[in-house]
Amino acid sequence: MAKSDDSGSDQKKQHSSVDQYLVKDPERFAVNLARAVEEAGKAAAAWTGPREKGEVRDTMAEPMTDMVKTFSKLTEYWLSDPARALEAQTRLFSGYMDVWSNAIRRMNDTEIEDAVKPEKGDKRFQDPEWGQNAFFDFIKQAYLVTSRWAGDLVEHARGWTTTRATRRSST
């Protein structure tokens, strides 16, 4: 009894799309992976050695320290008043609920507008998949809600002044 050509060709197409991800020589793959790990260890040792000896000063530590200090002061401001903290969390949760309910409504009606849209000129979301793919659209809107909420926290923290790209306490 002969097999139908249609079922075989479909299976071949599906199989060929997976073939590119299969490890054809596991032993060689394992050796290459071990070499990569060994080289990564050497690179890490070369990077950390001078820093441990004090020969090189890490230029990333200072900006990170400033960021953590600023974030801590901002957090302290918002959490020092329970009503203020609750109001901030309520705004964030409300934004998420708008995105969530909007995503549910869009399952039945694709013409529903986004709950939140990127600013004009924001090139990060130009690819059509950000709007056509339901998952990516949800991620985009959740990101926009979160980032705008965080910006508002900084913007509305009393006693803070704006400097270039960061915010610092005016005390």
DOKE-128641 format. One record per atom (N, C-alpha, C): x, y, z. Coordinates in nm, 4 decimals, m for minus. Example, Ala and Ser with C-alpha at 12.3 -4.5 7.8 and 13.67 -1.06 7.14 Angstrom:
2
node c1->1.3190 c2->m0.5690 c3->0.7800
node c1->1.2300 c2->m0.4500 c3->0.7800
node c1->1.3200 c2->m0.3300 c3->0.7800
node c1->1.2850 c2->m0.2250 c3->0.7080
node c1->1.3670 c2->m0.1060 c3->0.7140
node c1->1.2900 c2->0.0030 c3->0.7870
! end
This chain:
171
node c1->0.0854 c2->m0.1177 c3->0.0000
node c1->0.0000 c2->0.0000 c3->0.0000
node c1->0.0900 c2->0.1240 c3->0.0000
node c1->0.0674 c2->0.2151 c3->m0.0921
node c1->0.1516 c2->0.3337 c3->m0.1077
node c1->0.0995 c2->0.4474 c3->m0.0195
node c1->0.1923 c2->0.5235 c3->0.0355
node c1->0.1553 c2->0.6396 c3->0.1176
node c1->0.1216 c2->0.7566 c3->0.0265
node c1->0.0318 c2->0.8399 c3->0.0726
node c1->m0.0038 c2->0.9597 c3->m0.0029
node c1->0.1136 c2->1.0563 c3->m0.0001
node c1->0.1433 c2->1.1161 c3->m0.1155
node c1->0.2549 c2->1.2094 c3->m0.1274
node c1->0.2308 c2->1.3362 c3->m0.0465
node c1->0.1031 c2->1.3760 c3->m0.0328
node c1->0.0711 c2->1.5006 c3->0.0383
node c1->0.1150 c2->1.4949 c3->0.1839
node c1->0.0852 c2->1.3860 c3->0.2538
node c1->0.1200 c2->1.3775 c3->0.3953
node c1->0.2713 c2->1.3726 c3->0.4149
node c1->0.3413 c2->1.3045 c3->0.3271
node c1->0.4867 c2->1.2964 c3->0.3375
node c1->0.5535 c2->1.4302 c3->0.3148
node c1->0.5064 c2->1.5083 c3->0.2177
node c1->0.5712 c2->1.6371 c3->0.1890
node c1->0.5476 c2->1.7372 c3->0.3003
node c1->0.4284 c2->1.7339 c3->0.3603
node c1->0.4014 c2->1.8235 c3->0.4731
node c1->0.4931 c2->1.7908 c3->0.5898
node c1->0.5094 c2->1.6601 c3->0.6151
node c1->0.5948 c2->1.6179 c3->0.7257
node c1->0.7392 c2->1.6562 c3->0.6979
node c1->0.7821 c2->1.6459 c3->0.5721
node c1->0.9181 c2->1.6817 c3->0.5356
node c1->0.9430 c2->1.8309 c3->0.5569
node c1->0.8453 c2->1.9155 c3->0.5205
node c1->0.8587 c2->2.0608 c3->0.5383
node c1->0.8727 c2->2.0950 c3->0.6863
node c1->0.7887 c2->2.0325 c3->0.7697
node c1->0.7958 c2->2.0588 c3->0.9135
node c1->0.9295 c2->2.0108 c3->0.9691
node c1->0.9730 c2->1.8951 c3->0.9238
node c1->1.0969 c2->1.8378 c3->0.9736
node c1->1.2172 c2->1.9224 c3->0.9314
node c1->1.2188 c2->1.9707 c3->0.8087
node c1->1.3334 c2->2.0472 c3->0.7614
node c1->1.3482 c2->2.1792 c3->0.8360
node c1->1.2379 c2->2.2364 c3->0.8840
node c1->1.2486 c2->2.3616 c3->0.9586
node c1->1.3128 c2->2.3398 c3->1.0950
node c1->1.3083 c2->2.2168 c3->1.1453
node c1->1.3666 c2->2.1843 c3->1.2754
node c1->1.5108 c2->2.1375 c3->1.2589
node c1->1.5441 c2->2.0814 c3->1.1445
node c1->1.6777 c2->2.0258 c3->1.1212
node c1->1.7894 c2->2.1252 c3->1.1506
node c1->1.7679 c2->2.2497 c3->1.1185
node c1->1.8739 c2->2.3482 c3->1.1373
node c1->1.9101 c2->2.3684 c3->1.2846
node c1->1.8234 c2->2.3270 c3->1.3749
node c1->1.8487 c2->2.3443 c3->1.5175
node c1->1.9008 c2->2.2183 c3->1.5861
node c1->1.9069 c2->2.1083 c3->1.5150
node c1->1.9529 c2->1.9825 c3->1.5728
node c1->2.1056 c2->1.9777 c3->1.5758
node c1->2.1612 c2->1.9199 c3->1.6812
node c1->2.3057 c2->1.9017 c3->1.6936
node c1->2.3407 c2->1.7731 c3->1.6187
node c1->2.4149 c2->1.7891 c3->1.5110
node c1->2.4464 c2->1.6728 c3->1.4277
node c1->2.5626 c2->1.5899 c3->1.4823
node c1->2.6561 c2->1.6557 c3->1.5528
node c1->2.7704 c2->1.5852 c3->1.6110
node c1->2.7798 c2->1.6251 c3->1.7586
node c1->2.7088 c2->1.5557 c3->1.8472
node c1->2.7036 c2->1.5945 c3->1.9889
node c1->2.8410 c2->1.5991 c3->2.0565
node c1->2.9315 c2->1.5092 c3->2.0196
node c1->3.0643 c2->1.5074 c3->2.0808
node c1->3.1417 c2->1.6345 c3->2.0453
node c1->3.1386 c2->1.6707 c3->1.9199
node c1->3.2075 c2->1.7926 c3->1.8756
node c1->3.1434 c2->1.9160 c3->1.9392
node c1->3.0109 c2->1.9152 c3->1.9485
node c1->2.9397 c2->2.0250 c3->2.0121
node c1->2.9825 c2->2.0398 c3->2.1577
node c1->2.9909 c2->1.9286 c3->2.2302
node c1->3.0306 c2->1.9307 c3->2.3711
node c1->3.1724 c2->1.9841 c3->2.3874
node c1->3.2640 c2->1.9434 c3->2.2980
node c1->3.4018 c2->1.9923 c3->2.3041
node c1->3.4044 c2->2.1430 c3->2.2798
node c1->3.3305 c2->2.1904 c3->2.1800
node c1->3.3272 c2->2.3341 c3->2.1510
node c1->3.2645 c2->2.4127 c3->2.2657
node c1->3.1622 c2->2.3557 c3->2.3267
node c1->3.0990 c2->2.4217 c3->2.4404
node c1->3.1961 c2->2.4295 c3->2.5586
node c1->3.2705 c2->2.3233 c3->2.5831
node c1->3.3702 c2->2.3226 c3->2.6914
node c1->3.4783 c2->2.4264 c3->2.6641
node c1->3.5217 c2->2.4378 c3->2.5391
node c1->3.6224 c2->2.5398 c3->2.5037
node c1->3.5679 c2->2.6801 c3->2.5274
node c1->3.4425 c2->2.7013 c3->2.4903
node c1->3.3817 c2->2.8335 c3->2.5100
node c1->3.3762 c2->2.8694 c3->2.6579
node c1->3.3396 c2->2.7734 c3->2.7417
node c1->3.3340 c2->2.7973 c3->2.8866
node c1->3.4739 c2->2.8261 c3->2.9410
node c1->3.5716 c2->2.7523 c3->2.8939
node c1->3.7099 c2->2.7737 c3->2.9373
node c1->3.7579 c2->2.9132 c3->2.8983
node c1->3.7299 c2->2.9537 c3->2.7751
node c1->3.7717 c2->3.0869 c3->2.7303
node c1->3.6979 c2->3.1968 c3->2.8066
node c1->3.5706 c2->3.1742 c3->2.8382
node c1->3.4949 c2->3.2722 c3->2.9158
node c1->3.5557 c2->3.2874 c3->3.0555
node c1->3.6006 c2->3.1760 c3->3.1134
node c1->3.6671 c2->3.1809 c3->3.2443
node c1->3.7961 c2->3.2598 c3->3.2384
node c1->3.8747 c2->3.2398 c3->3.1319
node c1->3.9991 c2->3.3159 c3->3.1147
node c1->3.9702 c2->3.4643 c3->3.0987
node c1->3.8669 c2->3.4968 c3->3.0209
node c1->3.8308 c2->3.6377 c3->3.0005
node c1->3.7857 c2->3.7017 c3->3.1312
node c1->3.7069 c2->3.6279 c3->3.2090
node c1->3.6606 c2->3.6809 c3->3.3376
node c1->3.7778 c2->3.7031 c3->3.4330
node c1->3.8722 c2->3.6095 c3->3.4344
node c1->3.9901 c2->3.6239 c3->3.5207
node c1->4.0744 c2->3.7430 c3->3.4772
node c1->4.0896 c2->3.7611 c3->3.3461
node c1->4.1676 c2->3.8747 c3->3.2954
node c1->4.0997 c2->4.0076 c3->3.3301
node c1->3.9686 c2->4.0079 c3->3.3332
node c1->3.8961 c2->4.1306 c3->3.3640
node c1->3.8974 c2->4.1596 c3->3.5136
node c1->3.8769 c2->4.0574 c3->3.5966
node c1->3.8681 c2->4.0807 c3->3.7408
node c1->4.0037 c2->4.0961 c3->3.8087
node c1->4.1064 c2->4.0311 c3->3.7557
node c1->4.2393 c2->4.0346 c3->3.8185
node c1->4.2892 c2->4.1743 c3->3.8495
node c1->4.3017 c2->4.2616 c3->3.7496
node c1->4.3502 c2->4.3977 c3->3.7765
node c1->4.2593 c2->4.4769 c3->3.8709
node c1->4.1319 c2->4.4505 c3->3.8683
node c1->4.0392 c2->4.5213 c3->3.9559
node c1->4.0576 c2->4.4767 c3->4.1006
node c1->4.0812 c2->4.3470 c3->4.1200
node c1->4.1036 c2->4.2963 c3->4.2552
node c1->4.2329 c2->4.3495 c3->4.3141
node c1->4.3327 c2->4.3720 c3->4.2300
node c1->4.4616 c2->4.4238 c3->4.2758
node c1->4.4612 c2->4.5753 c3->4.2895
node c1->4.3539 c2->4.6398 c3->4.2469
node c1->4.3462 c2->4.7851 c3->4.2546
node c1->4.4197 c2->4.8551 c3->4.1418
node c1->4.4600 c2->4.7817 c3->4.0398
node c1->4.5338 c2->4.8409 c3->3.9279
node c1->4.4406 c2->4.9145 c3->3.8316
node c1->4.3160 c2->4.8719 c3->3.8262
node c1->4.2189 c2->4.9332 c3->3.7354
node c1->4.0977 c2->4.9754 c3->3.8172
node c1->4.0498 c2->5.0953 c3->3.7889
node c1->3.9306 c2->5.1453 c3->3.8564
node c1->3.8111 c2->5.1202 c3->3.7655
node c1->3.7079 c2->5.0612 c3->3.8205
node c1->3.5891 c2->5.0290 c3->3.7421
node c1->3.5067 c2->5.1556 c3->3.7208
node c1->3.4941 c2->5.1970 c3->3.5962
node c1->3.4220 c2->5.3208 c3->3.5648
node c1->3.2708 c2->5.3035 c3->3.5710
node c1->3.2235 c2->5.1801 c3->3.5720
node c1->3.0786 c2->5.1562 c3->3.5773
node c1->3.0235 c2->5.1668 c3->3.7194
node c1->3.1065 c2->5.1509 c3->3.8188
node c1->3.0583 c2->5.1480 c3->3.9571
node c1->2.9996 c2->5.2820 c3->3.9997
node c1->3.0650 c2->5.3929 c3->3.9657
node c1->3.0178 c2->5.5234 c3->4.0114
node c1->2.8787 c2->5.5582 c3->3.9573
node c1->2.8554 c2->5.5465 c3->3.8268
node c1->2.7193 c2->5.5759 c3->3.7795
node c1->2.6143 c2->5.4824 c3->3.8394
node c1->2.6504 c2->5.3567 c3->3.8580
node c1->2.5560 c2->5.2626 c3->3.9175
node c1->2.5277 c2->5.3005 c3->4.0627
node c1->2.6300 c2->5.3426 c3->4.1341
node c1->2.6124 c2->5.3854 c3->4.2726
node c1->2.5201 c2->5.5059 c3->4.2783
node c1->2.5421 c2->5.6032 c3->4.1902
node c1->2.4552 c2->5.7214 c3->4.1858
node c1->2.3108 c2->5.6820 c3->4.1551
node c1->2.2938 c2->5.5885 c3->4.0612
node c1->2.1597 c2->5.5455 c3->4.0250
node c1->2.0899 c2->5.4788 c3->4.1436
node c1->2.1602 c2->5.3918 c3->4.2138
node c1->2.1004 c2->5.3222 c3->4.3281
node c1->2.0654 c2->5.4227 c3->4.4382
node c1->2.1530 c2->5.5194 c3->4.4642
node c1->2.1239 c2->5.6213 c3->4.5655
node c1->1.9995 c2->5.7021 c3->4.5273
node c1->1.9928 c2->5.7425 c3->4.4003
node c1->1.8781 c2->5.8202 c3->4.3533
node c1->1.7506 c2->5.7386 c3->4.3634
node c1->1.7569 c2->5.6140 c3->4.3193
node c1->1.6403 c2->5.5264 c3->4.3264
node c1->1.5957 c2->5.5068 c3->4.4716
node c1->1.6915 c2->5.4918 c3->4.5618
node c1->1.6598 c2->5.4729 c3->4.7041
node c1->1.5902 c2->5.5953 c3->4.7617
node c1->1.6403 c2->5.7147 c3->4.7281
node c1->1.5776 c2->5.8373 c3->4.7786
node c1->1.4372 c2->5.8544 c3->4.7224
node c1->1.4201 c2->5.8208 c3->4.5945
node c1->1.2877 c2->5.8307 c3->4.5331
node c1->1.1913 c2->5.7318 c3->4.5985
node c1->1.2371 c2->5.6115 c3->4.6208
node c1->1.1545 c2->5.5100 c3->4.6864
node c1->1.1181 c2->5.5544 c3->4.8275
node c1->1.2143 c2->5.6089 c3->4.8984
node c1->1.1893 c2->5.6577 c3->5.0345
node c1->1.0815 c2->5.7661 c3->5.0336
node c1->1.0881 c2->5.8564 c3->4.9351
node c1->0.9890 c2->5.9636 c3->4.9258
node c1->0.8489 c2->5.9046 c3->4.9091
node c1->0.8325 c2->5.8130 c3->4.8141
node c1->0.6995 c2->5.7599 c3->4.7849
node c1->0.6471 c2->5.6683 c3->4.8942
node c1->0.7349 c2->5.5958 c3->4.9614
node c1->0.6896 c2->5.5027 c3->5.0649
node c1->0.6775 c2->5.5665 c3->5.2024
node c1->0.7271 c2->5.6889 c3->5.2185
node c1->0.7196 c2->5.7541 c3->5.3501
node c1->0.5764 c2->5.7932 c3->5.3866
node c1->0.4900 c2->5.8034 c3->5.2890
node c1->0.3498 c2->5.8370 c3->5.3133
node c1->0.2644 c2->5.7246 c3->5.2554
node c1->0.1988 c2->5.6440 c3->5.3411
node c1->0.1210 c2->5.5300 c3->5.2915
node c1->0.0132 c2->5.5689 c3->5.1897
node c1->m0.0505 c2->5.6821 c3->5.2088
node c1->m0.1547 c2->5.7253 c3->5.1148
node c1->m0.0934 c2->5.7556 c3->4.9783
node c1->0.0214 c2->5.8196 c3->4.9787
node c1->0.0907 c2->5.8525 c3->4.8535
node c1->0.1345 c2->5.7237 c3->4.7831
node c1->0.1865 c2->5.6287 c3->4.8591
node c1->0.2300 c2->5.5012 c3->4.8018
node c1->0.1107 c2->5.4255 c3->4.7432
node c1->m0.0015 c2->5.4241 c3->4.8151
node c1->m0.1210 c2->5.3563 c3->4.7671
node c1->m0.1720 c2->5.4209 c3->4.6383
node c1->m0.1710 c2->5.5524 c3->4.6349
node c1->m0.2173 c2->5.6248 c3->4.5152
node c1->m0.1293 c2->5.5904 c3->4.3955
node c1->0.0023 c2->5.5848 c3->4.4164
node c1->0.0942 c2->5.5511 c3->4.3069
node c1->0.0712 c2->5.4084 c3->4.2574
node c1->0.0559 c2->5.3146 c3->4.3487
node c1->0.0310 c2->5.1757 c3->4.3105
node c1->m0.1046 c2->5.1606 c3->4.2412
node c1->m0.2028 c2->5.2366 c3->4.2852
node c1->m0.3357 c2->5.2314 c3->4.2236
node c1->m0.3297 c2->5.2814 c3->4.0795
node c1->m0.2537 c2->5.3885 c3->4.0558
node c1->m0.2383 c2->5.4387 c3->3.9178
node c1->m0.1739 c2->5.3342 c3->3.8280
node c1->m0.0717 c2->5.2657 c3->3.8786
node c1->m0.0040 c2->5.1624 c3->3.7997
node c1->m0.0999 c2->5.0464 c3->3.7717
node c1->m0.1677 c2->4.9986 c3->3.8752
node c1->m0.2596 c2->4.8861 c3->3.8595
node c1->m0.3732 c2->4.9233 c3->3.7639
node c1->m0.4228 c2->5.0447 c3->3.7728
node c1->m0.5294 c2->5.0910 c3->3.6840
node c1->m0.4818 c2->5.0902 c3->3.5385
node c1->m0.3590 c2->5.1333 c3->3.5164
node c1->m0.3030 c2->5.1303 c3->3.3810
node c1->m0.2931 c2->4.9887 c3->3.3276
node c1->m0.2491 c2->4.8961 c3->3.4129
node c1->m0.2400 c2->4.7552 c3->3.3718
node c1->m0.3790 c2->4.6986 c3->3.3418
node c1->m0.4761 c2->4.7339 c3->3.4232
node c1->m0.6124 c2->4.6847 c3->3.4003
node c1->m0.6691 c2->4.7391 c3->3.2695
node c1->m0.6378 c2->4.8645 c3->3.2360
node c1->m0.6813 c2->4.9205 c3->3.1083
node c1->m0.6221 c2->4.8411 c3->2.9919
node c1->m0.4929 c2->4.8105 c3->3.0008
node c1->m0.4260 c2->4.7330 c3->2.8961
node c1->m0.4870 c2->4.5935 c3->2.8879
node c1->m0.5086 c2->4.5304 c3->3.0029
node c1->m0.5631 c2->4.3945 c3->3.0056
node c1->m0.7044 c2->4.3898 c3->2.9470
node c1->m0.7915 c2->4.4792 c3->2.9924
node c1->m0.9294 c2->4.4777 c3->2.9416
node c1->m0.9325 c2->4.5125 c3->2.7934
node c1->m0.8449 c2->4.6011 c3->2.7530
node c1->m0.8352 c2->4.6369 c3->2.6118
node c1->m0.7922 c2->4.5165 c3->2.5282
node c1->m0.6972 c2->4.4385 c3->2.5788
node c1->m0.6501 c2->4.3189 c3->2.5073
node c1->m0.7632 c2->4.2180 c3->2.4931
node c1->m0.8456 c2->4.2043 c3->2.5955
node c1->m0.9586 c2->4.1102 c3->2.5899
node c1->m1.0615 c2->4.1580 c3->2.4876
node c1->m1.0911 c2->4.2876 c3->2.4891
node c1->m1.1879 c2->4.3419 c3->2.3924
node c1->m1.1377 c2->4.3274 c3->2.2491
node c1->m1.0068 c2->4.3391 c3->2.2294
node c1->m0.9501 c2->4.3297 c3->2.0939
node c1->m0.9597 c2->4.1879 c3->2.0377
node c1->m0.9815 c2->4.0890 c3->2.1229
node c1->m0.9997 c2->3.9524 c3->2.0720
node c1->m1.1249 c2->3.9434 c3->1.9853
node c1->m1.2255 c2->4.0243 c3->2.0165
node c1->m1.3507 c2->4.0251 c3->1.9404
node c1->m1.3571 c2->4.1363 c3->1.8370
node c1->m1.2845 c2->4.2435 c3->1.8596
node c1->m1.2910 c2->4.3592 c3->1.7706
node c1->m1.1508 c2->4.4155 c3->1.7510
node c1->m1.0919 c2->4.3883 c3->1.6355
node c1->m0.9537 c2->4.4318 c3->1.6100
node c1->m0.9432 c2->4.5823 c3->1.5875
node c1->m1.0545 c2->4.6513 c3->1.5772
node c1->m1.0516 c2->4.7956 c3->1.5548
node c1->m1.0408 c2->4.8761 c3->1.6841
node c1->m1.0378 c2->4.8083 c3->1.7988
node c1->m1.0255 c2->4.8763 c3->1.9289
node c1->m0.8892 c2->4.9466 c3->1.9330
node c1->m0.8897 c2->5.0704 c3->1.9772
node c1->m0.7660 c2->5.1480 c3->1.9886
node c1->m0.6835 c2->5.0984 c3->2.1072
node c1->m0.5521 c2->5.1197 c3->2.1006
node c1->m0.4640 c2->5.0850 c3->2.2121
node c1->m0.5019 c2->5.1660 c3->2.3357
node c1->m0.4851 c2->5.1058 c3->2.4523
node c1->m0.5108 c2->5.1760 c3->2.5781
node c1->m0.4073 c2->5.2865 c3->2.5982
node c1->m0.2866 c2->5.2629 c3->2.5507
node c1->m0.1787 c2->5.3613 c3->2.5599
node c1->m0.0961 c2->5.3496 c3->2.4319
node c1->m0.0569 c2->5.4635 c3->2.3785
node c1->0.0180 c2->5.4644 c3->2.2521
node c1->0.1555 c2->5.5265 c3->2.2737
node c1->0.2527 c2->5.4844 c3->2.1923
node c1->0.3855 c2->5.5460 c3->2.2013
node c1->0.3791 c2->5.6932 c3->2.1595
node c1->0.4722 c2->5.7714 c3->2.2100
node c1->0.4815 c2->5.9108 c3->2.1710
node c1->0.5152 c2->5.9192 c3->2.0220
node c1->0.4723 c2->6.0255 c3->1.9571
node c1->0.5083 c2->6.0440 c3->1.8167
node c1->0.6599 c2->6.0532 c3->1.8064
node c1->0.7146 c2->5.9865 c3->1.7067
node c1->0.8588 c2->5.9873 c3->1.6886
node c1->0.9311 c2->5.8749 c3->1.7599
node c1->0.8597 c2->5.7976 c3->1.8428
node c1->0.9212 c2->5.6834 c3->1.9118
node c1->0.9391 c2->5.5721 c3->1.8092
node c1->1.0626 c2->5.5471 c3->1.7718
node c1->1.0918 c2->5.4519 c3->1.6647
node c1->1.0986 c2->5.3072 c3->1.7118
node c1->1.0919 c2->5.2851 c3->1.8414
node c1->1.1070 c2->5.1497 c3->1.8932
node c1->0.9931 c2->5.0574 c3->1.8521
node c1->0.8767 c2->5.1108 c3->1.8252
node c1->0.7602 c2->5.0272 c3->1.7987
node c1->0.7092 c2->5.0438 c3->1.6556
node c1->0.7979 c2->5.0757 c3->1.5610
node c1->0.7570 c2->5.0970 c3->1.4231
node c1->0.7239 c2->4.9674 c3->1.3496
node c1->0.7846 c2->4.8574 c3->1.3875
node c1->0.7570 c2->4.7315 c3->1.3195
node c1->0.6090 c2->4.6977 c3->1.3349
node c1->0.5413 c2->4.6613 c3->1.2268
node c1->0.3971 c2->4.6314 c3->1.2333
node c1->0.3607 c2->4.5219 c3->1.3333
node c1->0.4548 c2->4.4309 c3->1.3633
node c1->0.4265 c2->4.3225 c3->1.4580
node c1->0.3901 c2->4.3762 c3->1.5962
node c1->0.4405 c2->4.4948 c3->1.6326
node c1->0.4082 c2->4.5515 c3->1.7641
node c1->0.2591 c2->4.5799 c3->1.7765
node c1->0.1905 c2->4.6004 c3->1.6656
node c1->0.0468 c2->4.6262 c3->1.6701
node c1->m0.0378 c2->4.5096 c3->1.6238
node c1->0.0163 c2->4.4264 c3->1.5348
node c1->m0.0615 c2->4.3163 c3->1.4773
node c1->m0.0585 c2->4.1914 c3->1.5632
node c1->0.0525 c2->4.1641 c3->1.6274
node c1->0.0660 c2->4.0456 c3->1.7110
node c1->0.0132 c2->4.0792 c3->1.8505
node c1->m0.0883 c2->4.0065 c3->1.8946
node c1->m0.1539 c2->4.0378 c3->2.0223
node c1->m0.0558 c2->4.0340 c3->2.1399
node c1->0.0369 c2->3.9374 c3->2.1395
node c1->0.1325 c2->3.9264 c3->2.2492
node c1->0.2252 c2->4.0483 c3->2.2516
node c1->0.2829 c2->4.0825 c3->2.1358
node c1->0.3746 c2->4.1970 c3->2.1298
node c1->0.3022 c2->4.3272 c3->2.1615
node c1->0.1777 c2->4.3391 c3->2.1173
node c1->0.1002 c2->4.4595 c3->2.1450
node c1->0.0780 c2->4.4742 c3->2.2953
node c1->0.0476 c2->4.3627 c3->2.3617
node c1->0.0278 c2->4.3654 c3->2.5068
node c1->0.1567 c2->4.4055 c3->2.5783
node c1->0.2691 c2->4.3457 c3->2.5373
node c1->0.3992 c2->4.3791 c3->2.5979
node c1->0.4308 c2->4.5270 c3->2.5774
node c1->0.4078 c2->4.5764 c3->2.4561
node c1->0.4339 c2->4.7181 c3->2.4259
node c1->0.3536 c2->4.8083 c3->2.5184
node c1->0.2238 c2->4.7811 c3->2.5303
node c1->0.1387 c2->4.8672 c3->2.6122
node c1->0.1728 c2->4.8567 c3->2.7610
node c1->0.2032 c2->4.7369 c3->2.8083
node c1->0.2430 c2->4.7212 c3->2.9495
node c1->0.3730 c2->4.7968 c3->2.9756
node c1->0.4657 c2->4.7909 c3->2.8814
node c1->0.5915 c2->4.8652 c3->2.8952
node c1->0.5634 c2->5.0158 c3->2.9012
node c1->0.4796 c2->5.0644 c3->2.8103
node c1->0.4498 c2->5.2079 c3->2.8070
node c1->0.3825 c2->5.2535 c3->2.9362
node c1->0.2898 c2->5.1738 c3->2.9877
node c1->0.2238 c2->5.2085 c3->3.1147
node c1->0.3280 c2->5.2161 c3->3.2258
node c1->0.4156 c2->5.1156 c3->3.2336
node c1->0.5154 c2->5.1101 c3->3.3410
node c1->0.6152 c2->5.2239 c3->3.3310
node c1->0.6670 c2->5.2483 c3->3.2117
node c1->0.7697 c2->5.3528 c3->3.1974
node c1->0.7116 c2->5.4916 c3->3.2219
node c1->0.5897 c2->5.5157 c3->3.1784
node c1->0.5276 c2->5.6467 c3->3.2032
node c1->0.4960 c2->5.6634 c3->3.3516
node c1->0.4532 c2->5.5559 c3->3.4158
node c1->0.4271 c2->5.5601 c3->3.5597
node c1->0.5558 c2->5.5933 c3->3.6347
node c1->0.6657 c2->5.5272 c3->3.5990
node c1->0.7937 c2->5.5526 c3->3.6658
node c1->0.8384 c2->5.6966 c3->3.6423
node c1->0.8209 c2->5.7461 c3->3.5202
node c1->0.8547 c2->5.8856 c3->3.4910
node c1->0.7707 c2->5.9822 c3->3.5730
node c1->0.6432 c2->5.9490 c3->3.5891
node c1->0.5552 c2->6.0332 c3->3.6707
node c1->0.5972 c2->6.0324 c3->3.8172
node c1->0.6448 c2->5.9190 c3->3.8665
node c1->0.6926 c2->5.9140 c3->4.0050
node c1->0.8050 c2->6.0144 c3->4.0264
node c1->0.8958 c2->6.0188 c3->3.9314
node c1->1.0082 c2->6.1132 c3->3.9423
node c1->0.9572 c2->6.2556 c3->3.9255
node c1->0.8713 c2->6.2754 c3->3.8277
node c1->0.8197 c2->6.4089 c3->3.7969
node c1->0.7420 c2->6.4698 c3->3.9136
node c1->0.6695 c2->6.3867 c3->3.9871
node c1->0.5827 c2->6.4373 c3->4.0940
node c1->0.6418 c2->6.4230 c3->4.2342
node c1->0.7667 c2->6.3846 c3->4.2425
node c1->0.8317 c2->6.3770 c3->4.3741
node c1->0.8709 c2->6.5186 c3->4.4147
node c1->0.8128 c2->6.5670 c3->4.5227
node c1->0.8414 c2->6.7044 c3->4.5671
node c1->0.9819 c2->6.7131 c3->4.6246
node c1->1.0466 c2->6.8249 c3->4.5988
node c1->1.1814 c2->6.8457 c3->4.6503
node c1->1.2889 c2->6.7918 c3->4.5570
node c1->1.2481 c2->6.7542 c3->4.4369
node c1->1.3444 c2->6.7028 c3->4.3390
node c1->1.3542 c2->6.8012 c3->4.2238
node c1->1.4740 c2->6.8151 c3->4.1717
node c1->1.4945 c2->6.9031 c3->4.0569
node c1->1.5521 c2->6.8222 c3->3.9414
node c1->1.5259 c2->6.8701 c3->3.8220
node c1->1.5733 c2->6.8000 c3->3.7029
node c1->1.7147 c2->6.8450 c3->3.6693
node c1->1.8016 c2->6.7495 c3->3.6425
node c1->1.9330 c2->6.7784 c3->3.5876
node c1->1.9493 c2->6.6881 c3->3.4679
node c1->2.0087 c2->6.7336 c3->3.3699
node c1->2.0306 c2->6.6618 c3->3.2436
node c1->1.9473 c2->6.5360 c3->3.2284
node c1->2.0043 c2->6.4182 c3->3.2437
node c1->1.9304 c2->6.2934 c3->3.2210
node c1->1.8909 c2->6.2259 c3->3.3509
node c1->1.9290 c2->6.2828 c3->3.4651
node c1->1.8976 c2->6.2160 c3->3.5912
node c1->1.8255 c2->6.3128 c3->3.6812
node c1->1.7731 c2->6.2602 c3->3.7889
node c1->1.7092 c2->6.3436 c3->3.8919
node c1->1.7886 c2->6.3246 c3->4.0197
node c1->1.8135 c2->6.4336 c3->4.0884
node c1->1.8873 c2->6.4258 c3->4.2149
node c1->1.8117 c2->6.5030 c3->4.3207
node c1->1.8254 c2->6.4611 c3->4.4409
node c1->1.7580 c2->6.5288 c3->4.5522
node c1->1.8127 c2->6.6697 c3->4.5664
node c1->1.7268 c2->6.7641 c3->4.5937
node c1->1.7731 c2->6.9032 c3->4.6080
node c1->1.8162 c2->6.9341 c3->4.7493
node c1->1.8306 c2->6.8324 c3->4.8346
node c1->1.8733 c2->6.8556 c3->4.9730
node c1->2.0234 c2->6.8659 c3->4.9824
! end
